[in-house]
């Protein structure tokens, strides 16, 4: 897979992943707040009761690894 074929890791993509995860664990995904977006995204959920980290796919490009 080339770089152009990979899905972008941006705010909408990270939030979509988070919303699907919330449904799996029965958390209400409404009102999520993004705290950080970089190599991973950090969200506040459920009024701050839960904080979640969403990372890039394990097959991210080598340039994303440290």
FIGU-230598 format. One record per residue (C-alpha): y, z, x; residue number from 0. Coordinates in Angstrom, 3 decimals, padded with zeros to 6 digits, m for minus. Layout:
N
{pt {Y,Z,X},NUM}
...
//
This chain:
66
{pt {000.000,000.000,000.000},0}
{pt {003.381,m000.939,001.407},1}
{pt {006.558,001.070,001.152},2}
{pt {007.896,m001.262,m001.547},3}
{pt {004.766,m000.737,m003.648},4}
{pt {005.044,003.059,m003.646},5}
{pt {006.650,004.898,m006.521},6}
{pt {010.028,006.381,m005.673},7}
{pt {010.253,010.139,m005.456},8}
{pt {013.474,010.826,m007.259},9}
{pt {014.764,013.238,m009.868},10}
{pt {013.289,011.429,m012.926},11}
{pt {009.881,011.031,m011.239},12}
{pt {009.747,014.683,m010.173},13}
{pt {010.806,015.889,m013.622},14}
{pt {008.167,013.704,m015.287},15}
{pt {005.469,015.251,m013.093},16}
{pt {006.791,018.735,m013.822},17}
{pt {006.808,018.128,m017.587},18}
{pt {003.174,016.991,m017.510},19}
{pt {002.242,020.096,m015.502},20}
{pt {004.092,022.344,m017.963},21}
{pt {002.079,020.908,m020.840},22}
{pt {m001.172,021.577,m018.955},23}
{pt {m000.313,025.253,m018.479},24}
{pt {001.344,025.644,m021.881},25}
{pt {004.900,026.198,m020.686},26}
{pt {007.797,024.781,m022.672},27}
{pt {009.273,022.023,m020.468},28}
{pt {012.579,021.920,m022.368},29}
{pt {015.541,023.222,m020.419},30}
{pt {014.068,022.781,m016.932},31}
{pt {016.700,022.967,m014.211},32}
{pt {016.375,021.193,m010.877},33}
{pt {017.392,023.460,m008.016},34}
{pt {016.636,021.162,m005.083},35}
{pt {015.529,017.595,m004.358},36}
{pt {014.479,016.556,m000.880},37}
{pt {011.000,016.257,000.568},38}
{pt {009.990,018.117,m002.571},39}
{pt {011.715,019.137,m005.796},40}
{pt {012.194,022.720,m006.955},41}
{pt {012.694,023.506,m010.633},42}
{pt {013.554,026.586,m012.655},43}
{pt {011.476,026.777,m015.849},44}
{pt {011.531,029.076,m018.852},45}
{pt {014.966,030.522,m018.143},46}
{pt {014.100,031.344,m014.540},47}
{pt {010.901,033.196,m015.324},48}
{pt {008.965,030.464,m013.468},49}
{pt {009.921,028.409,m010.413},50}
{pt {007.924,025.289,m009.568},51}
{pt {007.740,023.037,m006.542},52}
{pt {006.805,019.367,m006.985},53}
{pt {005.844,017.510,m003.816},54}
{pt {005.365,013.921,m002.878},55}
{pt {001.948,012.319,m003.203},56}
{pt {m000.464,013.098,m000.375},57}
{pt {m000.374,009.418,000.599},58}
{pt {003.357,009.463,001.345},59}
{pt {004.548,007.322,004.209},60}
{pt {004.124,008.709,007.741},61}
{pt {007.906,008.969,008.082},62}
{pt {007.876,011.718,005.423},63}
{pt {005.531,013.894,007.492},64}
{pt {006.920,016.294,010.075},65}
//
